Amino acid sequence: MNYKKLGNTDLKVSTICLGTMTWGEQNTQEEGFEQMDYALDQGVNFWDTAELYAVPPREETYGHTEIIIGNWFKKTKKREKIILASKVAGPMRAYLRGGGNNYSLDKMTEAVNDSLKRLQTDYIDLYQLHWPERNTNMFGRLGYEHKENESWNKFEDVLGNLKRFVDDGKIREVGLSNETPWGVSKYLELSKEKNLPRMMSIQNPYSLLNRTYEVGLAEISIRDEIGLLAYSPLASGYLSGKYRNNQIPKNSRIDRDPDFWTRYAKPNTEKAVDAYYEIANKHGLDLAQMSLKFLEIQPFVSSVIIGATTTEQLKTNIESVNINLSNDVIKEINEVQKIYPNPCP
């Protein structure tokens, strides 16, 4: 396994991060335990979850993923071996603290305490804001529309809330998710100006089908030491090749919840995937491993968050750290990006 620093901290996280959002929905607790056991044995010390999970989010399964992780901690007594990341949800459905903005002190306090209880731990290593409260582009939305007189908690107030949790020992570091260059820059500016906790990571989508992170945020990641935690690195399975030729494997995400997983169903998706498949096949590589490795080697990436629903998928994904991409492979990948630029932003 390979390791990188989380931001400018002394925490060394595995460059493969174990994503957990399917546990409690698509995966059972037993399967979650199996994945955690295997990942840790392979040197994966970084796990990511969220209060919102399992996904697709439903009131009936809200918090179930954290419960499964907490039960594993209780059973194995291996909490200290894991760098654990979780998230507080942004504005959401009514079943989550009444809906609306969630980054006020009272709501964040409730969220942190509830996560700690479900996770059966005294602290969370990395606590992230799952998405912005303000109106901005996220989850693949284009066409920013500015709204005056919006109601959202001031960044300095949110950082002040997080400082309370750090001071209380409930969280160690803080990070962002689904954030824009403007948002990241403002948080970093206020942290320095007001001596408040500094954001150490940005968890945003990044894959061969969506390289928009490179446009503005990559420079911030490198210059300000706030690394990317790349989520959806295989584009919900499209970059494993399993959906090629209009195939929909039984019990896959698209098969189970077709109305939820529409982000990558775009006009040029299949063409781009086929082109990347040909590169992998030409060079004797597994498409999923090639896709993951390309992300891992980027200087602005701290870790790549994998989400597997089977042990076979998990093994394939983790073993991506052991392959090498030649200059020819990288060049050919970049040529496809020129032909089909970010088909799934």
Secondary structure, DSSP 8 states (H G I E B T S, - for coil): --EEESTTSS-EEESEEEE-TTBTTTB-HHHHHHHHHHHHHTT--EEE--TT-SSS--GGGTTHHHHHHHHHHHHH--GGG-EEEEEE--SB-TTTTTSB---SHHHHHHHHHHHHHHHT-S-EEEEEE-S-SSS---TT--S----TT-----HHHHHHHHHHHHHTTSEEEEEEES--HHHHHHHHHHHHHHT---EEEEEEE-BTTB-GGGTTHHHHHHHTT-EEEEESTTGGGGGGTTTGGG---TTSHHHH-TTT--TT--TTHHHHHHHHHHHHHHTT--HHHHHHHHHHTSTTEEEEEE--SSHHHHHHHHGGGG----HHHHHHHHHHHHHS--S--
